[in-house]
Amino acid sequence: ALKQSEQKITADINARQLRMSKAVFKPYLWSLLGISAAGLIVIAGLFIAIWSV
């Protein structure tokens, strides 16, 4: 019985860590997408500025 409860506790901890990492990872992923999108816009803007001169 002790072994089973230990396994359950570790499973709970793993599930909680997974949820935590997902909660942290999602905003991180969105900010990364935002940064790369902003970077692309800046590069495109520079490109257009250079070509229009």
CORVEN-V934868 format. One record per residue. N is the residue number from 1. RES is the residue in one small letter. SS is DSSP state (H for helix, E for strand, - for the rest). PHI is phi in whole degrees, -180 to 180 (999 if undefined). PSI is psi in whole degrees, -180 to 180 (999 if undefined). Layout:
n/res/ss/phi/psi
N/RES/SS/PHI/PSI
N/RES/SS/PHI/PSI
//
This chain:
n/res/ss/phi/psi
1/a/-/999/-39
2/l/H/-63/-42
3/k/H/-60/-43
4/q/H/-64/-45
5/s/H/-66/-35
6/e/H/-63/-44
7/q/H/-62/-40
8/k/H/-64/-42
9/i/H/-62/-46
10/t/H/-65/-37
11/a/H/-64/-42
12/d/H/-62/-45
13/i/H/-63/-44
14/n/H/-62/-44
15/a/H/-63/-42
16/r/H/-66/-42
17/q/H/-63/-39
18/l/H/-64/-44
19/r/H/-63/-43
20/m/H/-61/-48
21/s/H/-65/-34
22/k/H/-67/-43
23/a/H/-64/-35
24/v/H/-79/-37
25/f/H/-71/-37
26/k/H/-61/-54
27/p/H/-61/-34
28/y/H/-63/-43
29/l/H/-64/-43
30/w/H/-64/-42
31/s/H/-66/-36
32/l/H/-64/-44
33/l/H/-63/-42
34/g/H/-62/-44
35/i/H/-64/-45
36/s/H/-67/-37
37/a/H/-65/-44
38/a/H/-62/-41
39/g/H/-61/-43
40/l/H/-64/-41
41/i/H/-63/-44
42/v/H/-62/-45
43/i/H/-62/-44
44/a/H/-62/-41
45/g/H/-62/-45
46/l/H/-62/-44
47/f/H/-59/-47
48/i/H/-65/-42
49/a/H/-62/-42
50/i/H/-67/-43
51/w/H/-70/-32
52/s/H/-79/-19
53/v/-/-72/999
//
